[in-house]
Amino acid sequence: MIAFVFPGQGSQKVGMGVDLAAASSIARETFEEVDEALSQKLSALMAAGPEDELTMTANAQPAIMANALAIARVLEAGGVSLSAKGEAVAGHSLGEYSALAAVGAFSLADTARLLRIRGDAMQAAVPVGLGGMCALLGADIEKATALAEAAAQGDVCEVANDNDPGQVVLSGHLAAIDRAVELAKEYGCKRAIKLPVSAPFHCSLMGPAAEKMAEALAATPPQAFRLPLYANVTAAPVTDAGEELDLLVQQITGRVRWRESVGAMADAGITHFVELGGKVLGPMIKKIAPDARVTSVVGMDDIEALAKEI
């Protein structure tokens, strides 16, 4: 049984999609459709940078989605129907939007516009320099939660991503994140690394962004989708579009429960995870479900190999 999974922010890089666009008219059309939806030559930024502009949240989010959906569309055109071959989909943070677009909940253009609104709203929610995030390596959720509580000291410091059994990300006020980095070893973490992000994602400081996304999603709600989606905030399968709208709003301030999501999919019988558009989720998945097979699909060779196999 196969699940198709979609990466989140951090998987962007200059040159993404270039080889695929050169090899496939379907990929080129996908990138052009996103460009038109955003009234921006995002595909040129993806191809040639500059990197600091591509890394901006408002650009990185639709770029990562566009790359993943181009791969999904090329796969579909080659006879690999995600809904026929897969049992479920999931995405890490913004990847949840990619997953939904891939199974028909949103059009490509609407997904691009929603992610632009999401990126802008998340960036604007907290003034630059007031928030931060850090990755805790060698930390499980219990250690990370205890550390977050100790570091808060009246500020916001919360678990943002529960990525795998040895990697948890904290988010909140910058002073609290700095304290968490200093205290990490006392709480049994091997290492704490401040992340080069422009805002404290997936914590309660993102409340203003959640309000903006509630408005945007009310105007462009998800439609019926062809496969169950394992939602970030519940780590459980969702099939109802109305329920998913609420979960997407909650996702802005809520924890990305990726470890639990992968575990739930494995418990449901998923034995093969196919990551479309990156090689970020695969290593996490192998730590969560060591017996599962993981395939990363980023280029035409990967697409052709997967099409022959499944």
C-alpha positions as CSV (number, residue, x, y, z in Angstrom):
1,M,0.0,0.0,0.0
2,I,1.3,3.4,-1.1
3,A,1.0,6.9,0.4
4,F,2.1,9.9,-1.6
5,V,3.8,12.6,0.7
6,F,4.7,16.2,0.0
7,P,7.6,18.2,1.5
8,G,7.4,21.5,3.3
9,Q,9.5,24.7,3.5
10,G,13.2,24.2,3.4
11,S,13.1,21.9,0.4
12,Q,13.3,24.8,-2.1
13,K,16.6,25.3,-4.0
14,V,17.7,27.4,-6.9
15,G,17.4,25.2,-10.1
16,M,14.3,23.3,-8.8
17,G,12.1,22.1,-11.7
18,V,14.5,23.1,-14.4
19,D,15.4,19.6,-15.7
20,L,11.8,18.5,-15.4
21,A,10.6,21.5,-17.4
22,A,13.2,20.8,-20.1
23,A,12.0,17.2,-20.4
24,S,8.2,17.7,-20.1
25,S,5.7,20.1,-21.6
26,I,3.3,19.2,-18.8
27,A,5.8,20.4,-16.2
28,R,6.3,23.6,-18.2
29,E,2.6,24.2,-18.4
30,T,2.3,23.6,-14.7
31,F,4.9,26.3,-13.9
32,E,3.3,28.7,-16.4
33,E,-0.1,28.2,-14.7
34,V,1.4,29.1,-11.3
35,D,3.1,32.1,-12.8
36,E,-0.1,33.3,-14.3
37,A,-2.1,32.7,-11.0
38,L,0.5,34.8,-9.1
39,S,1.1,37.4,-11.8
40,Q,4.8,36.7,-11.2
41,K,7.5,34.8,-13.0
42,L,8.0,32.4,-10.1
43,S,9.4,29.8,-12.4
44,A,12.3,32.1,-13.3
45,L,13.0,32.6,-9.7
46,M,12.9,28.9,-9.1
47,A,15.3,28.3,-12.0
48,A,17.9,31.1,-11.4
49,G,17.3,32.7,-8.0
50,P,18.5,34.7,-6.3
51,E,18.4,32.3,-3.5
52,D,17.5,34.8,-0.8
53,E,14.4,35.8,-2.8
54,L,13.4,32.2,-3.4
55,T,13.8,31.5,0.3
56,M,11.3,34.2,1.3
57,T,8.3,32.4,2.7
58,A,5.8,34.0,0.2
59,N,7.9,32.6,-2.7
60,A,9.2,29.4,-1.2
61,Q,5.7,28.0,-0.4
62,P,4.1,28.3,-3.9
63,A,7.4,27.2,-5.5
64,I,7.7,24.0,-3.5
65,M,4.0,23.3,-4.3
66,A,4.5,24.0,-8.0
67,N,7.5,21.6,-8.2
68,A,5.6,18.8,-6.4
69,L,2.5,19.3,-8.6
70,A,4.5,19.3,-11.8
71,I,5.9,15.9,-10.8
72,A,2.4,14.6,-9.9
73,R,1.0,15.8,-13.2
74,V,3.8,14.2,-15.2
75,L,3.3,11.0,-13.2
76,E,-0.4,11.1,-14.0
77,A,0.2,11.7,-17.7
78,G,2.5,8.6,-17.7
79,G,-0.2,6.4,-16.3
80,V,0.4,6.6,-12.6
81,S,-2.8,7.8,-11.1
82,L,-2.3,8.9,-7.5
83,S,-5.8,8.1,-6.6
84,A,-5.7,4.6,-8.2
85,K,-2.2,3.7,-7.0
86,G,-2.3,5.3,-3.5
87,E,-4.2,4.7,-0.3
88,A,-3.6,8.1,1.2
89,V,-1.7,11.4,1.0
90,A,0.0,13.7,3.5
91,G,2.2,16.8,3.5
92,H,4.5,18.5,5.9
93,S,3.1,22.0,6.8
94,L,2.6,23.7,3.4
95,G,3.0,20.3,1.8
96,E,-0.6,19.6,3.1
97,Y,-1.8,22.1,0.4
98,S,0.3,20.3,-2.2
99,A,-1.3,17.0,-1.2
100,L,-4.8,18.4,-1.3
101,A,-4.1,19.9,-4.8
102,A,-2.8,16.6,-6.0
103,V,-6.0,14.8,-5.1
104,G,-8.4,17.5,-6.3
105,A,-9.4,19.5,-3.3
106,F,-8.0,22.8,-4.8
107,S,-7.1,23.8,-8.3
108,L,-3.5,24.5,-9.0
109,A,-4.1,28.2,-9.4
110,D,-6.1,28.5,-6.2
111,T,-3.4,26.5,-4.3
112,A,-0.7,28.9,-5.5
113,R,-2.8,31.9,-4.5
114,L,-3.7,30.4,-1.1
115,L,0.0,29.7,-0.4
116,R,1.0,33.2,-1.4
117,I,-1.6,34.6,1.1
118,R,-0.4,32.0,3.7
119,G,3.3,33.0,3.3
120,D,2.6,36.7,3.4
121,A,0.3,36.3,6.5
122,M,2.8,34.2,8.3
123,Q,5.6,36.6,7.6
124,A,3.5,39.6,8.7
125,A,2.2,38.0,11.9
126,V,5.3,38.7,14.0
127,P,7.8,41.6,13.4
128,V,11.1,40.4,12.1
129,G,13.6,39.8,15.0
130,L,10.9,39.0,17.6
131,G,10.4,35.4,16.8
132,G,12.6,32.3,16.1
133,M,12.7,28.6,15.8
134,C,15.2,25.9,16.8
135,A,15.7,22.2,16.0
136,L,16.4,19.8,18.8
137,L,18.4,16.8,17.7
138,G,18.4,13.7,19.8
139,A,15.2,14.8,21.5
140,D,11.9,13.1,21.7
141,I,8.6,14.9,22.2
142,E,8.7,14.5,26.0
143,K,12.1,16.1,26.4
144,A,11.2,18.8,23.9
145,T,8.0,19.7,25.7
146,A,9.7,19.9,29.1
147,L,12.5,22.1,27.6
148,A,9.9,24.4,25.9
149,E,8.1,24.9,29.3
150,A,11.3,25.6,31.0
151,A,12.5,28.1,28.4
152,A,9.3,30.0,28.1
153,Q,9.6,32.1,31.3
154,G,6.5,34.1,30.3
155,D,7.2,34.2,26.6
156,V,5.9,31.8,23.9
157,C,7.9,28.7,23.4
158,E,6.1,25.7,21.9
159,V,6.6,22.5,20.0
160,A,6.1,23.4,16.3
161,N,7.2,20.2,14.5
162,D,7.3,16.7,15.9
163,N,9.3,15.4,12.9
164,D,10.7,12.0,13.9
165,P,11.8,10.2,17.1
166,G,15.0,12.2,17.4
167,Q,14.1,15.6,15.9
168,V,11.6,18.2,17.3
169,V,11.4,21.9,16.4
170,L,10.5,24.6,18.9
171,S,8.9,28.0,17.9
172,G,8.2,31.2,19.8
173,H,9.7,34.5,21.0
174,L,13.3,34.8,20.1
175,A,14.4,35.2,23.7
176,A,12.7,32.0,24.7
177,I,14.3,30.1,21.7
178,D,17.7,31.4,22.8
179,R,17.0,30.1,26.3
180,A,16.0,26.8,24.9
181,V,19.2,26.4,22.9
182,E,21.2,27.2,26.1
183,L,19.2,24.7,28.2
184,A,19.0,21.9,25.6
185,K,21.7,19.6,26.9
186,E,20.3,19.9,30.5
187,Y,17.1,18.4,29.1
188,G,18.8,15.5,27.4
189,C,19.0,16.9,23.9
190,K,22.2,16.1,21.9
191,R,22.1,19.4,20.1
192,A,20.0,22.5,19.5
193,I,20.3,24.5,16.3
194,K,18.7,27.9,15.7
195,L,17.0,27.8,12.3
196,P,17.4,30.5,9.6
197,V,13.7,31.4,9.4
198,S,12.1,34.7,9.2
199,A,9.1,34.0,11.5
200,P,8.1,31.6,14.3
201,F,5.9,29.2,12.4
202,H,3.4,26.8,13.9
203,C,3.0,28.4,17.3
204,S,0.4,30.7,19.0
205,L,2.2,33.8,17.8
206,M,0.8,33.0,14.3
207,G,-2.8,33.9,15.4
208,P,-3.1,36.8,13.1
209,A,-2.0,34.6,10.2
210,A,-4.6,32.0,11.1
211,E,-7.3,34.7,11.0
212,K,-6.2,35.7,7.5
213,M,-6.2,32.1,6.3
214,A,-9.7,31.5,7.7
215,E,-10.9,34.4,5.5
216,A,-9.0,33.1,2.4
217,L,-10.2,29.5,2.9
218,A,-13.8,30.6,3.4
219,A,-13.6,32.3,0.0
220,T,-11.8,29.3,-1.6
221,P,-12.8,26.3,0.4
222,P,-11.4,22.8,-0.3
223,Q,-13.6,20.6,-2.5
224,A,-14.1,16.8,-2.3
225,F,-10.7,15.0,-2.5
226,R,-10.0,11.6,-4.0
227,L,-7.9,10.0,-1.3
228,P,-7.9,10.4,2.5
229,L,-5.4,13.0,3.8
230,Y,-3.5,12.6,7.1
231,A,-3.8,16.0,8.6
232,N,-0.9,17.7,10.3
233,V,-2.8,18.8,13.4
234,T,-4.6,15.5,14.1
235,A,-2.3,12.9,12.6
236,A,-5.5,11.2,11.5
237,P,-7.1,10.6,8.1
238,V,-9.6,13.2,6.9
239,T,-12.0,12.8,4.0
240,D,-14.5,15.6,4.7
241,A,-13.7,18.9,2.9
242,G,-15.4,21.0,5.6
243,E,-13.5,19.4,8.4
244,E,-10.2,19.9,6.4
245,L,-10.9,23.7,6.0
246,D,-11.0,24.0,9.8
247,L,-7.8,21.9,10.2
248,L,-6.0,24.1,7.7
249,V,-6.8,27.1,9.8
250,Q,-5.7,25.3,13.0
251,Q,-2.5,24.2,11.2
252,I,-1.1,27.8,11.1
253,T,-0.8,27.9,14.9
254,G,-0.8,24.1,15.5
255,R,1.9,21.5,15.8
256,V,2.9,19.5,12.7
257,R,2.5,16.0,14.0
258,W,4.6,14.3,11.3
259,R,6.0,11.5,13.5
260,E,2.5,10.5,14.5
261,S,1.1,10.9,11.0
262,V,3.6,8.6,9.5
263,G,3.1,6.1,12.4
264,A,-0.6,6.2,11.8
265,M,-0.2,5.5,8.1
266,A,2.1,2.6,8.8
267,D,-0.3,1.2,11.3
268,A,-3.0,1.5,8.7
269,G,-1.0,-0.7,6.3
270,I,1.1,1.8,4.3
271,T,4.3,0.0,3.4
272,H,5.6,2.4,0.7
273,F,5.9,6.2,1.0
274,V,6.5,8.1,-2.2
275,E,7.8,11.7,-1.6
276,L,7.1,14.0,-4.6
277,G,9.4,16.9,-5.0
278,G,12.1,16.4,-2.4
279,K,14.3,14.2,-0.3
280,V,13.5,15.7,3.0
281,L,10.7,13.6,4.4
282,G,12.3,10.2,3.4
283,P,15.0,10.2,6.1
284,M,12.3,11.1,8.8
285,I,10.0,8.4,7.6
286,K,12.7,5.7,7.8
287,K,13.3,6.7,11.4
288,I,9.6,6.5,12.2
289,A,8.8,3.4,10.2
290,P,12.1,1.5,9.6
291,D,10.4,-1.3,7.7
292,A,8.7,1.0,5.2
293,R,10.0,1.6,1.8
294,V,10.7,5.2,0.8
295,T,11.0,6.5,-2.8
296,S,12.0,10.2,-3.5
297,V,10.8,11.5,-6.9
298,V,12.5,14.7,-8.0
299,G,13.4,14.3,-11.7
300,M,12.3,12.6,-14.9
301,D,14.5,9.5,-14.2
302,D,12.7,9.1,-10.9
303,I,9.3,9.5,-12.5
304,E,10.1,6.9,-15.2
305,A,11.5,4.4,-12.7
306,L,8.4,4.8,-10.4
307,A,6.0,4.4,-13.4
308,K,7.6,1.1,-14.4
309,E,7.5,-0.2,-10.8
310,I,3.9,0.7,-9.8
